[in-house]
Amino acid sequence: MKATAVNLTEVEYALPGNRTCPGCALSLAYRHILKALDGQVIVTVPASCLTVLHGMYPITSVNVPCVNTPFASTGASATGLVAGLKATGRKGLTVLAIAGDGGTHDIGIQSLSGAAERQEDFIYICYDNEGYMNTGNQRSGSTPPGAITGTTPILGKQHPPKDIAAIMEAHGLPYIATANASYPLDLYEKVRKAKDIKGTRFIHVFTPCPAGWQFPYSDTIKIGQLATETGLVVLYEVEDGVFRLTSASESIAQKGGNLKPVRDYLIEQGRFKNMTEEQINTLQDWVNARWKCYLERVTNLQP
């Protein structure tokens, strides 16, 4: 059954009263991720905003077991949990590794890549707020060009982001998907699908950060939707090598493929205030070229 706001379970696993910032997209995404897994999950988390959301022992706002692991070892921790469940004969539980972009694109990529190469049986979710937000908004491998961060305070980051979903696809995984916290039902359905697949499954989730990106707390959903409407965040899934656009990205493609200008997204956030016209035009060209590749990939798969 297709997910709707009406037929989602009313059981809550991410409870009120967590320590995230107002307007945090991670809390919205995590709520739907845990619902999609029916709470039958063991989570492993490295240092990140999610450890703040969970809280410190013995107080937590999340009603599922969680293992805190060092920054670089999320993939290894998930591997160990899978092995432990198998050794003890425990069935019916999903191992979920969930880390930020710093712990995925950068510090944790070695253990994730190793686990993916071995096809360890867990879901790995990267929630991407495009910087090391828990420690002061330093730039990460996911930070977009032109963005002001704690370590790129004047001119902004000078390099395009790392395409982590493409990197994971190159590992030959059975399921890779991208999602956006502003489209939570699309995320929910992708996690539900990943739950029933064996091997390493990878989902990249875009999670706008009002505190780090400098936009009003009430605009989180708007900013996330603009990211997809302008083509900066494209929603898709690759199942057994078959690529397809989903949700809003699929709708845009079906209506002619015309994206909103990237400028519409940039002007809403203080972190892009120092971008030059040349930088904006370069970013627009990058988005257009990537979107064209996605559209061609969909076309190539049609009979």
Secondary structure, DSSP 4 states (H G I P E B T S, - for coil): ----TTTS----SB-S---PPTT-HHHHHHHHHHHHTTT-EEEEE-SSHHHHHH-STT--SBSS-EEE--TT-HHHHHHHHHHHHHHHT--S-EEEEEEESIIIIITTHHHHHHHHHHT-S-EEEEEE-SSBGGGT-B--TTPPTT--BTTB-SS---SPPP-HHHHHHTTT-SEEEEEETTSHHHHHHHHHHHHT--S-EEEEEE---HHHHT--GGGHHHHHHHHHHTTSS--EEEETTEEEE-HHHHHHHHTT-PPPPHHHHHTT-GGGTT--HHHHHHHHHHHHHHHHHHHHHHHHH--
